[in-house]
Amino acid sequence: MMLDSPVFIHSLFRSGSTYIFNTFRNAKSDFWCYQEPLHEFILSSRETPQNLIIESDALLTALRHPKMSAPHFQEVYEVAESCLSHLSADMCYAGYFGEDSVTSGAPYFSSLIEAAKGRPVIEECRTALRIGTLKKALGGTHIYLWRNPWDQWWSYKTFPYFTHANQVILDSCTGPQAIGILKDAISFTSSNKTTIAEQFEFFYQRPLPASESYLLFYVLWCMALREGHSAGDILLNIDRLSESSEYRREISAQLQQHNITGLDFSDCRSPRAVYDKEEIQFFEEIEARAAAILLAGGWTQSELDEVLALRKRFTPVHQSNSGKVDSSNSLRDASRARQLVMRYENSQSELAHQLAAKHCEASGLLSENEHLSQILSSREAELADLKLELQAEQGKQGLLEASLEEARESQRKSNGAISNLQDTVTIAEHALERQRTELEDLKQELQNRHDRLELLEQEREEVLESLSTSNSTITDLQNAITLVEHALKERTVELAAANNQLDDIMNSKSWRITKPLRLGSRAVRAISGKDSEFLVHTKRKIKSRCAAFLKFILQNPELKRIVSVRLARHPRLKAKIKRVVWALDRRLRNSPQDQQFDIPQEKFNPASAPINSVATQSAPVRKEAGINQDQKSPLESYFYS
């Protein structure tokens, strides 16, 4: 073994590494000691290395570190110019599980070894799971320093950095299969941050509850102990080193085999606590979960048993409950204090998660508000287009009314063109029906738009209610929503005006005048089989109107004469009218209580409608004028009298 070969001290946080480092630094041998050269503070000080020798005595006291003869990073500072350029961010945490020698930090450690002004000693709390990789790349003596997990985890509580560092480890690398299972077990949320400082800031706001914190720590603890046992040269247990002089001699002998001498561990003191049944149950339940995760992640039962046996072998001898001090009360008070810390940690984790959820909710509300603003803008454009369409429809309606007026004028001037006028009216009636359908659709569309606007109004109110409970930074959005509310009210007024215009059209005189035409159109469609019930109703109304019309003609001699002359020009029409009158006459005779007009008895020829033949006669028979005078219809008899 070469006298200048490097010595590596690997460990997890809070395992007595600062004490061991200080012991090596104060040894009589010529050691050049680097403490935590992978610390992210060193990474951030590459451009300002003078920051490495600035220390806080208050922080050292809070962390219960021993008094140092020089700043922690003194040796790193002295070689910073030649070494820090080899340090990269991936080496700090991304290479934690030692997948390759580069991210494990081998190039950086090699530069530190070459620049050392004595036998290099590298103490690092981030290399516990890359011992084998570094040993293969750099050689040297590798010591794994470890401590019982219960006291070590409670020592993490002295400063939140240590717990969050474990979260950064999970966030920075994929790791073996067991790490993926562990992430799922604690519902781990990745930060998606690009710098280590941003990762720590992210997890400072999202602390783990006590159970998940210990589960994460214990899985890493077991994996590190297995790595140290299989790849390390010396296992150094700080608990046994504190309580056993025999063990101190044994460790000194092992170190001498690697030419490491001049170390004095007689002042080693590692705090140990006494735990009650409730606390022991807390630890054992979580350790059972960790064992299941490791087995599911590829560990064999023998590997797990080997780690557990090693732990059991070095379990510290805790203070006895007997003595001058009332140990039961001390134990109770210590237990209550630790439970209080765990409850505080759990509540802090819950509050941090709630705060993160609120931030996510606020971001979601901001995005939703932007989306609603876009929808409102599109709805305003749709309303503008709809208004233009409505104006166009109103112009078409005006043209249609003008066409109808021309048709009526043509009807008054040209009684001889009744047939052609009927065709024209039919065409106009179809066009009007189409326009009416389009207007109905337009009105329905306007109603749908109104409903959508009401829905948007309700959503806006819900957004305002949610935003009122969020941070004050959303005040500007509330003002923007107020502006949108005014715009919505203006559009609602415009829609109300459009509805009033449609109501005016529906109540207009022209619309009422064309009602018979629409009824007639519906009757025509009913004949084609679309609305049989409506046809029956329409026929009944037509018969009633015809009866009243015939009554009016028969009671007016001059009008009767004019109608007779006009009908003589149109034999077919005259025949149709005669058949209709005949059928009406028979119906009126059979139902005198529903009779709409009276035919004078002195003018009526009973032979024209025999009562006993009504039931068997399905249609009236057309008769020529002047033949079979006694079989003429009542209307024809009155016309020729």
Secondary structure, DSSP 8 states (H G I E B T S, - for coil): --TT--EEEEE-TTSSHHHHHHHHHTSSS-EEEEE-TT-HHHHHTSS-GGGGG---HHHHHHTT----SS-TTHHHHHTHHHHGGG--HIIIIITTT-SSTTTTTHHHHHHHHHH-SSEEEEEESS-TT-HHHHHHHH-SEEEEEE--HHHHHHHGGG-HHHHHHHHHHHHH---SHHHHHHHHHTT------SSHHHHHHHHHTS---HHHHHHHHHHHHHHHHHHHHHH-SEEEEHHHHHH-HHHHHHHHHHHHHTT------TT---------HHHHHHHHHHHHHHHHHHHHTT--HHHHHHHHHHHHHT------S-SSS-HHHHHHHHHHHHHHHHHHHHHHHHHHHHHHHHHHHHHHHHHHHHHHHHHHHHHHHHHHHHHHHHHHHHHHHHHHHHHHHHHHHHHHH-GGGHHHHHHHHHHHHHHHHHHHHHHHHHHHHHHHHHHHHHHHHHHHHHHHHHHHTS-GGGHHHHHHHHHHHHHHHHHHHHHHHHHHHHHHHHTSHHHHHTHHHHHHHHHHHHHTTS-HHHHHHHHHHHHHHHHHHHHHHHT-HHHHHHHHHHHHT-HHHHHHHHHHHHHHHHHHHH-GGG------TTT--GGGS-GGGTTT--S-----TTSSGGGS-HHHHHHH-
